[in-house]
Amino acid sequence: MNLNEFKKKAAWAALDYISTGTVIGVGTGSTVAYFIEALSTIKHLISGVVSSSNSSTILLKKQGINNILNLNTFNSLEVYVDSADEINNNMQMIKGGGAALTKEKIIAAIAKKFICIIDQTKKVNILGSFPLPVEIIPIASSFISNEIIKLGGQPKVRKNVITDNGNIILDVHNLHIYDPISIEKRISLLPGVVTVGLFALRGADIILMGTKNSVKIIEK
């Protein structure tokens, strides 16, 4: 099973959802890297991109996609293409393995259509096998860790990682997320939390899932 091939299939399939003249929201991660490669083949047809991370911006420029626009200049985007670390049957996700969850969540919030590109291993019934990332300000680490322990999770500071916003990441292990919306709300309200990597209140609209034989399309 070649997961990279599955990722590539899903990424290239996302081109079918890109309209001429639009500005595209672009996520972060290994699957998105394939999408950036695909997007470069139609770069002359789009008006520009909004990038979710410094790492994606570097990849975009390497592919000759230089019209990278400031998110603050937009109230909405037609489409946002990103991946997920896990996604359930309700199109709710865990994201943030690439530490770009805050800007990803902002772009998702203003996107009219969120297209999630994944390989088949990312589809799950219950979220939580992948550790849940939480971006926090450093001074809140002890407090937030204790509060998350009360929820049943085991938080660990991600080593040697500082986000694009200058913060740190707590990865929450062993948290079985049966009610993603409730958990997203509870963690988001903790003082010192910048963003929790649960995309449940605003989930995906379309999943493009690369498999051995095809790209499976799942819509709400």
N, C-alpha and C positions, 0 to 999 in steps of 0.2 A: 504494500500500500504506500504510494508516493504522495504524501500530504502536500508537498509543494505543487505537484501537478493539480491537485484538487483546488488548492488556493488560487492557482493561476486561472483555472477554468472559471471560478466564481468571479474573480476580478475582471476578467475580460468580458464576461456576460453583463457587467454593470454598464458597459458602454451603450447598451440598448436603451438605457434610461436617461441618457444625456442629450439634452436638446441644444440645438445650435443657438449661440448667442447668450447662453446662460453662464452664471457664476457658480462654480461647483465647490461645495464643502468637501474637504479631503481629510480623512482620519490619519491614524498612525498605526504602524505595525507591519509585520512581514507580509500579510495578505494585501494590505494597502500598497505596499511597495510594488506588487504586481499590477495593481490598479493604476498607479502613477505611470508605470511603463506603458500600459494600455492607453491611458489618457494622452500620452505624448503623441500618439498617432493621429489624434484629432485636435491637437492643441490650437490649430488655426481656426477651429470652428467655435471655440468657447471664448467667453469674454474675460475669464480669469478664474482664479481659485482663492479660497480662504483655507489656509493651512491650520491644522490643529496642533502643530508642534514644530520646534526647531529642526528636529530630525527629518520630518516630512518636507519641510521647506528646502532643506539641502537636497533631498532626492528629487523634488520638483525641478529645482534649478539645474541639476545634473541632466535631467531629461529635456531641458530647454523650455520649461514652462516657467516663465519669468514674471508673468503678470499676477503676482501674489498680493492680494488685497487685504486691507485692514478690516477685521471683523466689525469694528465700531462704526463702519460706514454703511452697515446693512441692518435692516430691521427684519429681513427674511431672506431665505435662500430657497431656490427651487428644489435642490436635491443635495443631500449629504451622503457620501459613501464612506463607510468605515467597517471595521470588523468587530469581533467580540471575542472575549476569552471564554465565555459560555453564553448560550441563549436558550431559553426554555420555550415551551409550546405556546406561551402567551406573548412571545416576541420581547420578553424582558431579558435584560442582559447584565452580565458582569463585564466591566471594561476597566482598563487602567493598567494592564500588564506592561505597557510601554510608558507609564507615568504621565500620560497626557490627558487624563480623565477630565480635568477642569475645563479646558478649552473644548474638548470633545463634547462635553455636556452642554456648553453654551451654544455650540454650533448645532447640535441636535435640537435644542430648544427653538431655534429660529427656522429650522428647515421644514419646508412643507412636506418633503418626502425623505425618509431615512432608509437607505438601502444598506443592509448588513450583508457583507460578503464573508463567507466562512467555508472551511472544510468540514466534512461530516462529523468529525470528532468533537466539534464545538457545540453540537446540539445535545441538550440534556433535558431530563424531566424535572429535576430539582437543582436550583442554583446552589453553589457553595463548595463544590469539589475543588474548583479553582479558588485560591485565596482572594478574598474581597479587598481590593485596594481602597484606602481612604487617605486622601491628601489632607494634611493637617499643618498648622503652624508649629514649629518645633517646641515652643514653650508649653504646648498643651499635650505633649506626648504621654506623660504619666496619667493625667486626668482622663484623657480619652481612652487610653488602654484599659484603665480600671472600669470605665463605663461599658466598654465593649465586652469585657470579661463577664459582666452581669448579663449580657445578652447570650452568653454561651460560646462566644468566639475566643480564639487565642491570637491576640495581635502581636506582630513582630515588626520592628522597624526594618524597612528594606535597606540593606547595607549599600553604602557608596552611591546613593541616589539622591540628587537634589532636583526637584521639578523645574520646569521652565519659569515657574513663578517664585522660585526660591524657597520652597517648602519641602517637607519630607513625606514619605509614604509609609503608612502602616498597612501591612498585609494581614488580613484576618483569616486565620485557618480554622477549620472544623466548625464552620457556621453553616448549618443546613437551613436554607432560606425558603421556607414554605410560603411566606407572605412577603414578597419582595417590596411591595409598596409601603407596607408598615415599617419594615426594616430601613428602607431608604429614608423615610420621614424621621424616624427616631435618631438615626445616626447623624443626619443632616442638621438636626437641631442642637447637637452638642456644641457648646462654645469651643472654638478653636478648629472645628472641622471646616475645611475649604470646600471639599467635594467628596462625596462617597461614590464609588464606582458601580453603583447599582443604577441601571437605566431602566427603571420600572414605570415611573410616572410618565416618562416619555420613552417608549420602546421603539423598536423598529417597525416600519411599515411593510417592508419587503425583505425576505431572506433569499439570498442566492447562495445555495449550498452546493459546493463542488463534491461530486462523488466519482466513483470509478468510471461510470458509463455516461454521466451527463451532469448538468447543473439543474438541481431541483429548485423550483420557484415556489416559495411559500408566501402568501399574502394574507393580510388581515381580512 
